[in-house]
Amino acid sequence: MDSEKTLFGHPRGLFVLFFTEMWERFSYYGMRAILFLYLTKSISDGALGLPEDTAGAVYGLYAAAVYLLTLPGGWIADNLLGQKKAIWWGGVCIMIGHAILAIPGSPEIFFSGLAFVAVGTGLLKANISSIVGELYPEGGAKRDAAFSIFYLGINLGSFLGMFIVGYLGEKVGWHYGFGAAAFAMFFGLINFRMNGKYLKGIGDKPTKQAPLTYLYVVIGLLVVAALSVITGLLDSIQLAGAMKYIISGITAAYFFYIGFLDKSLTIVERKRVGVLFILFIAIAVFWSGFEQAATTFTIFADRHTDRDLFGWELPASWFQNANSFYILIFSAPFGALWIWLNKRNLNPSVPVKFGLGLIQLGLGFFIMYLAAERILDGSLAGMGFLTFTYLLHSLGELCISPVGLSSYTKLAPKKYYSQMMGLWFVGASLGNLIAGLFAGNFEEGNVEAMPGLFMEFCIYGVVAGLIMIALYKPIKNWMGGIE
């Protein structure tokens, strides 16, 4: 048994997953750091030169698809491939997608690369975390520690990816950056294949395979969406706008069915479903602002920020790395803070933590409002505006993301456990889609509108946060004793 242990007594399989996820996040966040710039920069700069509204819709559809496809990705693993094969083939799809992005060509070829990355990420991301949990069937503190280590890999990968891919993309050539993302996923696949023996007996192919009806429906919907754009029935902006309402409507109907129509659930379980719906709305609002890091904030960094550092111009994409930096610094202190407050019966309830996170999101946009006011006369804003905004948004993320994920695991009815966890990712999907659409308003010739746009999100965040705090008592009561 000792030979199967490594650092701090954790199974070696944990570190196989750690490095696989690290390289995957390197490729995903690295590519994401330069994606919107590549979409909007002029053709003379070697980019696609799309208008901001079209680029925002394309980015929003891509980012939304990444999270939406975790639902069929999890289904494929549970019913067809098993988690390990789903991770492997997901990584292969991601690598192929980034390789396509690295080849200069038409926009259609580029978009096909994005499609490969989205499908692959849906397969991989949905399953690698579940295998981490399977390594610790006993649960307990060691399992919590394992997820903390795994989370470190996620942030380390994104931190390195944004630096390296961002630099190569902006300073050397866009396709060199995309190529680096492909190599990163290649390294992750090598690690996963060579050290797969440490995951023996975990995440294997299921013995019984389910009917393929669900998969056929998902493929059919994807084909319909693709054909609607290819044939000109809808452009990317119209499709993104339609998807926003489709995702919202289906999600609301799903929550309504579970909370009101499924008579097998108890009153307590139904109230908890109501809490999950409220948290879903809050998380969608949060991500719709937070995920503007890759769109509107990157536009602001590129066009309106003085990036000179000792005579060298920082890549605009590097500012996104502030989030990973702050998460790496503050994750442990935040965890310790909640424990310290809990021992003194001062730990804020879940809706209060959500409210604090949303208020910090809004305050971050107030900082950007001040920055946007500063540039109206043609001046450049200092780097401190974006840096401080990312600080507030990162602290807000620590109040919402881990707390919300934990709450979903506790509040979801057992009958709908996996489906509710999938809806958590749907909230992120909807937020990313809204963030992309919102970025379409930031046209280069319409700088005067920028302060008002940032102020809109400041108000949304603060008001939503205050509502969560004001309603914390009834929401807490609906949680039925779960903290």
Secondary structure, DSSP 8 states (H G I E B T S, - for coil): -GGGB-GGG-BHHHHHHHHHHHHHHHHHHHHHHHHHHHHHS-GGGTS----HHHHHHHHHHHHHHHHHTHHHHHHHIIIII-HHHHHHHHHHHHHHHHHHHTS---HHHHHHHHHHHHHHHHHHHHHHHHHHHHT-TT-HHHHHHHHHHHHHHHHHHHHHHHHHHHHIIIII-HHHHHHHHHHHHHHHHHHHHHTGGGGTTSS---SS---SHHHHHHHHHHHHHHHHHHTTSS-HHHHHHHHHHHHHHHHHHHHHIIIII-TTS-HHHHHHHHHHHHHHHHHHHHHHHHGGGGTHHHHHHHHHB--EETTEE--GGGGGHHHHHHHHHHHHHHHHHHHHHHHTT----HHHHHHHHHHHHHHHHHHHHHHHHHGGGS--B-HHHHHHHHHHHHHHHHHHHHHHHHHHHHHS-GGGHHHHHHHHHHHHHHHHHHHHHHHTT--TT-GGGHHHHHHHHHHHHHHHHHHHHHTHHHHHHHTTT--
